[in-house]
Structure formats: structure tokens, C-alpha cells
Amino acid sequence: MRVLAIAISAALCSSIQASGISGNSIEEITVFGSGNVLVGDPLTATQGYIYGSQLALRPLSRPAELLEFVPGLIATQHSGEGKGNQYFLRGFNLDHGTDLAIKVDGLPVNMPSHAHGQGYADLNFLIPELVDHMEYRKGPYYAEIGDFGTAASSEFVYVDALEQGRLTLTAGQDDYRRAFAGNTLEIGSGKLTMAGAATQYSGPWQLDQELDKINALLRYHRDTGTGHWSVSASGYDNAWNATDQIPERALRGGNLNRFGTIDTSDGGDTHRHSLAGQWQSLSDDVAITLNAYGIDYGLNLFSNFTYFLEDPVRGDQFEQAERRRVYGFDASYARRLTLGKRDARFTVGVQNRSDDIDLGLYRTERRSRFASTREDDVKQSLSSAYASMDIAINQRLRAVGGLRADHFSFDVDADLAANSGDGSDNLLSPKFSLIYAQSDKTEVFLSAGQGFHSNDARGTTITVDPVSGAAADSVDPLAKARSVELGMRTVAIANTQLALSLFAMKLDSELIYVGDAGATEALGESKRRGIEIGALYAPKPWLLIDADLTFTKARLLDVGRDNRIPNAVDRTASLGIIVNDLHKMSGGLRIRYLGDAPLLEDGSVRSDATLLLNAQVLYQFNPNWSLGIEVMNLLDNKDNDITYFYASQLATETSPEDDVHFHPAEPRSARLTLRAQF
């Protein structure tokens, strides 16, 4: 295993002077080596940079769980391993990605105007073995972050090349099988990397999940002496059966066990294929980058959350289908300056993303369409420009100011003419941060800024509900989020970093997931206030302990006393232990706690808290061979991944019933992994 310096933990961020700005920064704890990597200056105490060696030592049941290195972020699942995960952070039920901007190698993951939910971010195409590092940022304080980057943003960056060929074989309970292979070849003056993974998984459910997933990456990378360029192609295909959430009354009545299902034809198939090019030029004072990409994406998702409420004969299954082409680029220019006697860094950038989407919502029975609810052709584009200035006012004080401009245009061609239309919206978003080095061991951060998430383009032009025929209210194209944050981090205690952050946010349009409709719904304004505490302790060069704790209060505005936000979790906590290369042994333990949450606006029904412990142990026989074991849900807790409250009707019932619906966490399971390098 490659030895790296882990100077920035999941709980904390660094203050490394990559920019040349002369303001003081506190010293960093160096773990697992001595070669620090310079990654730039943070704007808040809740910004972090995670190395691949850390990521590799965390037990994972799903690729998206790598995001749980972001303190306070929880990734769950409620409908099969092929569907995008559900995320929770800072009092947000982020559904499948609303208000959480995610990128992989410069390509956006979130899908606006998606068939299943706004901002849908499916990370199942991610190949964990290829991740070089992950960077996360909380809050809307960064000029380069646009749509969905309100609560937080995160980017995974793949390695340019593999140092050695790799082969990984994994087998586990419930017919889990996974194989990964990758290698890098010298081709001309560059390097060609080829990697792929195949996964099959039946799961613990009574219904065989039949997950069949293929991931692949092909990349050519070349160093130019003053920079580098690369061309990458990736592919992802997946098909699965889904065990969706079930009502508690079916469990109480003995008609179903925790891992049963009601509609055995739920599930789906999806694909994501992309082609991307990256180019960067570097000098002592200037950095220029350009990324361009194209993505072909598709999804057919079959769900039934209300069973026989709408149609007692055929059932309530529906299909959400889409085919999407995405084209975009991201260019930036950064220059180091001297303003008088003050060091500064100026950055300017332009971005564009265009989506061409064919969307459909259909009534189905056992995945066969028998009626069309709506069909839409959506074309939308987001064009953006931003600039920021980072200046050292003196040896102790640094200021960062930024401004972002976004132009959102859209054209909706609906099968119901009354819901067709086009339009546009513009938004200017200012950002500002002050960073004060109180001493060589303590820094204080104050940040304020505005960000946004877009709303579904179909929601901006709708006038008639396609199901009921009643008049429908439209939503604003862009919803502003205004936030302020006060943070502190210190290394005053030996071998320890501590971080504390207080934040408040007001959001113009709250997006929530509606369990009985299988889609997101835009509500009115909301506000959040919270506190986050993070700690990193490295008593030995081979040992890393991190912990975080968050408390958040989330409320809807102007709705009276019934102002709770459904599924807005107000408490999260995690504790992690990583051991690296101790007498040929490595591994990690991870405990994560997801607190209870209101399921209705009046708070009368709440979900139960969830506590899960995962563990991993790896033994290195020699530099090229290792054997590891992962145990998920080590305590075998009977907790739930997700809980909703809504009305449904079973086949044996004559009327609908309001009930808690849940998707259980998977029971304890073990997986054995053999790794080889060549």
C-alpha cells in the first residue's frame, strides 16, 4: 500500500500555502508518512481534502459511502443497489442530490430536471480503486461552485496512472461477487490506463436483487513539462430488481418480514457513458485549466410505493424514464499577484452545461406500460462566469471575495400543450470570507455567501396537473440560498486537530422527497441553524482517529406551527479508526449515527435513529499480495436506512391507510477480498 501524508482528515481542513500568499497558517498533523501535498488555502473550517489511502481503509457497502468522509454526511439507500443513494447533511434531506453538488474527475454527477428527482446524483459508476483523492466544501462560499452547491459540494479525482497493475477479487454473503482489474501502459510519450469492475449481488432480500453492474475507464494521460493533458472515456451499465420501502402494518400483521417486498417487479436499468478531455498549463505564477465533456445517460426506473391505492386491479407501479445528452466545459485562469506589499491570487472562470432530455412518466404493470401520464422534451442550459480575489491583508489576516453570475435558460415541449413553454433566469451570487490566524496554532474563519439550486424546468412551465387536470402552480427557475458561517480550528493540543463551526442558512425553495409520488416537490422558504464539531487525533504515525458531531435545527417559514421539514435529521455523529501498516496489518472501524427525524410537518410522527458499525482488516503478505475481510453492520442492528410516512393500500385492504414505510438496513454480512499487484 502506498504510503501517503494525510494532513487533512475527514473532520478537518488544511491551511497549506500552495498559493504563495504570505499569511500565516497553522501547522498540520502528518499521518502515514512525511510527504505533504500542497492543496491550497481553505475558506472555512469545514473544508477538507481526503487522500486515496484513507478512502481505501474504510469498509464500504456502496461506492457513495465514500462521501461519508464528509463530516456529518450520511449516504443511505431505499430502493435497490442500482438506484442513486439518498443523502443527509446539515439538516437537509438531500434526497438523491438536491443541494449537494458532486463531481467525478471534473464531470458533474447531478442531473437537473431528472425523471426521478431534481439533482439526482447516482454515484454507482464510481470506481473506488481509482480515486486519488476527494475534496469537499460546505456552504455556498466558493465562486467556482454553482448549481446544487448550497449545503455542500464534493469532487472525486481519479489517478492519472496506476503505479502497478492491480487485480482485486471479492466474494461475500448473499452471493456478493466483485472483480476489479487495472493497469497502465507506456504508449508513446504518454500513459494509457485501462480499468474495469464487474459486480453481481443478490442481497439479503426475499426477492433476488440480481444486480449486474459493469464499470470501465480508459484514459490517456501525458505530461508536457509545463502541465499535462488527458482524454478519458468511461462506461457504466447496471440492471437490478428492487425491494422498495414496506409499511409497518404488513410487518406487524405477519404478512411480510423485514426483507420482504410487495411488488416483485420493481427495479430498473441505467447507463452512463462519457468522453472527457482535460488540459492544464502551469508556471510559477499562472495556472490555466480547461475541461470539456459529453455524457450519454439513461434510466428506466419502476417503482410502486402505494401498492393498490390508485388502481386496485393493476396496482400503482409507475415507470420514470429518461434519455439524456449532456455537453459542457469548465475553464479557469488563476494568477498570483503582488498588490502593493500584499500577496494575492486572482481567479476567473467560465462554465457551461447543456442538457437535452427526453422524459416520460408511465403507468405500468410488472414493467409493462399501459398508460402514459406525461412525456416531455426538455432542453436547458446553464452558462456561468465567476471571479475571486484572495489577498493577504497582513501576516495574520486574509480576505477572499468572489462574485458568480449564472444564466439559466430552458425550453419544455410537453405532450400536454398547456405545460409547454420556455424562459430564463439570471442570478448574481456574492461570496466573502475572512480568515484570521490568531496564533501559529489557531485560525478563525468568517464566511458569508449566496448560492442556489435550480428547480425542475418542467415545474417552471407547468399550468395543469397532468394526472388530475387541476390548475398547478409553477416554481421559480433558480432558488437562492444565503448562508453565513463562523468557524475555528486549532492544533493547540499535541497530535490533535479540533474544528468548530456555527452556520445559518435561508433557502428560497425547499425541495423534499414525496414518498407516495416517488419525486421531489418544491415547497416554500426554509431556514437552518447548526453547529458542527470535528476532531482528528494521531497519537502514532500508523494510527488515525477522527470523530464528528452535528446538531441542526431546520424549519419551514411562513407556514405556522406545522413547520417541520420531513426527514430533516437534526443530529448525526461518527467515529472512525484507521490503522495503516502495523506489523503488516491495516484496517478501519467506522461507527455512524443518523438521528431521528420528523416525518410530518407537525412533528407528530418521527423516524427512529440508526446506528451502524462497519469494520475492515487487511493483511499484507508481501508488497504484491494482500487479503482482507470486511464486515458490514457488525452489531447486526435491526435499524432502517430510510423511513417515510404516507398513505398506501395493500391488496387485501379496501381503503388506504396512513402508515410508516421503511427500508431496512442490510443485516450483518462479511466479504473477503484478495488483492494483487503486478
Protein Blocks (a to p, Z undefined) as FASTA:
>chain_A
ZZdddfbcfkbccdddflopabdcdddddehijbdcdebjafbfkbccddfklmmmpccf
bfklmmmmpghiacddfebjkbccdddeehiaekjoghiacdeehiafbdghifkbghia
cfklpcfklpmbdcddedjfbfkbcehilmbccdddddfbdfbdcddddddehhiacddd
dddddehjbccdddddddddebjafbdgkpacddddddddddehjaccdddddddddddd
ddddddfklmmnopacfkbcfblmgccdddddddddddddddfkbccddddddddddddd
dddfklpmmmmmnopadcdddddddddddddddddddehjaccddddddddddddddddd
dddeehiafbdfbdcddddddddddddddddfblmbccdddddddddddddddfblklgc
cdddddddddddddddfblkbccddddddddddddfklmmgcbdfklopacddddfbacd
dddddddddfkbghiacdddddddddfbdcdddfklopacdddddddddddddddddfbf
kbccdddddddddddehkbjmlccehiafbdcddddddehighiacdddddddddddfbf
nlpaccdddddddddddddfblmbccddddehklopabdfbdcddddddfkbcbdcdddd
ddddddddddddddddZZ
